[in-house]
Amino acid sequence: MKLVFRVTSSQRLIFVEQAIEQMLAFRQRSWWQAEAGGVLLGRHLLDTNDVVVDEVTAPQKSDRRSRFSFFRSKRHSEIANSRWQEEASTLAYLGLWHTHPERDPTPSEVDRQDWTQAVLKDTFHGSRLFFPIVGIERIRVWTMDTDGAFFELNVEEKNG
């Protein structure tokens, strides 16, 4: 299964099957499961404006996790930098993902503050970052650009 979201009239965000499976593995389907998260890694396609998420980092032992909160440790940045070097500087940092114990997830104020900080302080290619939240039944994705514009993306295509 791949998921495709419409970003602008000329840009799509495409999650390959491996990335979707990596995130879905941490869905909070039971009361005892803690939030999880990581970073999105992928590429900006050269001949289009499309962005592809090829993989995500998994939760790390150094993360702080509870039923209703997740704090991403610096280990995710180290993994992203290592993968960037392994892939000859072609694997890009694209955003942050995490789970919520909700069927249809919505971002909290803490999430929005975290995303704002990421856009302001992180180093990335392009003008925006992407922020999926993995719920029990649905994955929803938001984006924020360097001008502060923030909106949810619509699913364009599900297949597989």
N, C-alpha and C positions, 0 to 999 in steps of 0.2 A: 504494500500500500504506500502510495505517496500522497502528500497533501500539498495543494497549491493554493496560495492566498494572493489576492489582488492588493498590491501596494498603491500603485498609481495606474493611470490609463496605459502607461508604457512599462510598468515594472511588476513582476511577480516574485513572491517568496515561495520557494519550492523546498519541501522537506523530503529527502529520500527515505526509503523504507527503514534503513538501518537507524537513522536519527529518530524516527517516530518510535520504533521498537525500544530504543535506548531510554527514551523518556517515559513511555507507557509502562516499562518494567517497574517504575517507582510510584505508580498511581496509589493513592491512599484509599484502598477499598475496605480496609478493616480499621476499627477504632484505635488500634495500637500502633498503626503505621505513622511514622513521622514525615513531615515535609522533607522533600529532597530537591536538589537542583544542581545547576552547573552552568557552563557556558556553551554557546552555539559556535560551531566551527564549520567553515565552508568556503564558498568562492563567489566572486562576482563574475558572471559570464561575460566574456569579451565582446561577443557580437550582439548582445542584447543588454538591457538594463536589469535582467533577472538576477536574483541572488539564490544560491542553492545551499541549504544546510545539509552537509554530508555526515556530520557526527556531532555528538555532544559529550561534554565531560560528565562523568557519573559522580554521585556524592562521594566525598572524601572523609576519611576518619577525622580530619581536622575541622570539618564543618560542625556548626552547632545546629542540631535539629531537634524539633519537638513537634507535637501534633499540629500546632498552629503557627509555627515560625521556622524559618530557615536562615542561617547566616553562612554565606559562602566564604570559605577560607581562601587565603592567598594561593593555596595549592592549585586551584583551577587556573590561575594566571600562569603559573609555572608549567602546567601541562600544555596550555595553549601555546606558550612560547616554544616549548620543546617540539610540539607538533608542527608549528610554523617552520622551524629550522629543518625538521625531518622532511618536510614537503617542499623544500627549496623555496621558501617564502611565498608559497601559493595558497596556503590554507589560512583563511582570514578569520578574525574574531568578528562575530556577527551580532552577538547579544547575549542575553541571560534567560535561562528557563528555570522554572520551579513548579512544584505541585501544590495543590490545595485540596483539602478534604471536602470538596463540594462537587455535586454532579455537574454543574455548569459554573465554572470558576469566574470570579471577578477580582480585579486587583484591589488590594487594600491601600490605604494611604501610605503605609510603610513601603509597599511595592512601588508605588509611584515615586516616592522620594528616592528609593534605591535606583530606579531607572533614570531619574533626572541626574543623579550623581554619576551614573555610568556614562551618560551622553556628554556630560560636562568634563569629566576627568579621564575617562579611558581613551586609549589610542586605538583608532579604527579607521578603516578605509571607507570612503563614502560619506553621506550626510545623515545617516540614520542607523539606529540599532533596533533589534527586534526582541520582543519579550513574550514568549509563550508561557501560558499557565496551563498545566495539565490537570484537569479535573477527573472525577471518577468516570464520567461518561463522555466528556468533550474536551478538546484542546482548543483554547482561544488564544489569539495572538494580537498584541498591541505593538505599535511602533512609536518611536519618538525621534524627531530630527534635531539637528544642532540649533535650529531656531526655536525649539520648544514646542513645535506642533506635535500633538499626541492624539492618536486615534486607533480604533480597533480595525483589524483587517478582516475582510470577508472571505470565506472559503470559496474558491472558484472551482476546485476540482478535487474529488477524492477518487482514487482508483486502486485497483489491485486486489 
